[in-house]
Amino acid sequence: MPLPSPANQVDRSGSSERRKLVSLALAAAVLLAAAAVLVGYQLKRSEPAAMAVDECVALRTGAPVEYGCADSQALYRIVAREAVVWPLESACMKYSDATKAVAEPVATGAQPEIALCLAPTRFNSDDPGALQADDCVTVKGAGETVTRVPCGSSGLLSRVVSTELHRQVPVTDRACREQPKARQAFAHSSLGGRAIVVCAVATDPKDIDNAVVGDCTGKDMTALMRCDQPGAYLRILTVGVVHQKPSRPECRGVTGANSSSMAHNDKTDLVLVVCLGPVPPNDSAYAQVGDCVAVDKSGGPVQTQVLDCAQPAATYRVIERHESDDGVCPDQGSARITLDSGVTNGSTICLSRK
């Protein structure tokens, strides 16, 4: 068969070159599109490279300065970035851990557009928002300043039980109500006027704020001591926390109480109420119906005490007791002991001869 003439041969070299050019053009278009997407993302992404959420700052003359979060100068962590509204603190009120709000730095003459919501880091010893359970603090006033210190420090310290966030100072919605161990409550004014309440106990075991039933104290009712120590004057009868200052008498219904101690401040509604009575457990103030009482009239004021009924000196038996100092007994000719009102309504203990 004859070979085709050169005029009938197909030249494919030009088609191949065109395909290469088309492929290159498509690749370039893809790269350009990808670059456009990347640029668009950089323009539209919500977090800038600096001062992003979870980065840390210090506040120098009120303006934030960025530090690594492991740096001891990094006193605050950025928990949110919000559009600026005025007052600025209102932009961050939705974040329970935020205690500060500052404007993101801008060029001179420009208006800030972003509010940084800040929470204290553990490097911050002066912001109670950074406190944790078992931290030790010194407190001035009712919470105006709360400073974290080593627990072995000298001075009057408190140990943190927990912290709470409340609407405002003073706190009137039962501070530390979920913390039965708390004996103290301090309120520190924080972001937007809301209150950080520090629920705490005194670190000194002898502080009367640590009183338990059966402890004793001196006349000044400040330091606890053993009941057999010289100077022991009053015995702890009840210890309780209430959320309003009790009206008098503070220890109504507490048998034998003749004194009380209250610890509270004007920035929270937590009140620690301690009721106290005579140290000797056989003091006649504690006498109940059926007990026997010895009456000593020899010289000076009449002395009475509860004794075992088998004792010869126990010449009277308690036939009635009521919590009023009215002095009324079933037989007006019988002996009686009347305890004056004060922290209670008083008591009348009616006696008859055995």
Secondary structure, 3 states (H helix, E strand, C coil): CCCCCHHHCCCCHHHHHHHHHHHHHHHHHHHHHHHHHHHHHHHHCCCCCCCCCCCEEEEECCEEEEECCCCCCCCEEEEEEEECCCCHHHHHCCCCCCCEEEECCCCCCCCCCEEEEEEECCCCCCCHHHCCCCCEEEEECCCCEEEEECCCCCCCCEEEEEEEEECCCCCCCCCCCCCCCCCEEEEEECHHHCEEEEEEEECCCCEHHHCCCCCEECCCCCEEECCCCCCCCEEEEEEEEECCCCCCCCCCCCCCCCEEEEECCCCCCCEEEEEEEECCCCEHHHCCCCCEEEEECCCCCCEEEEECCCCCCCCEEEEEEECCCCCCCCCCCCEEEEECCCCCCCEEEEEEEC
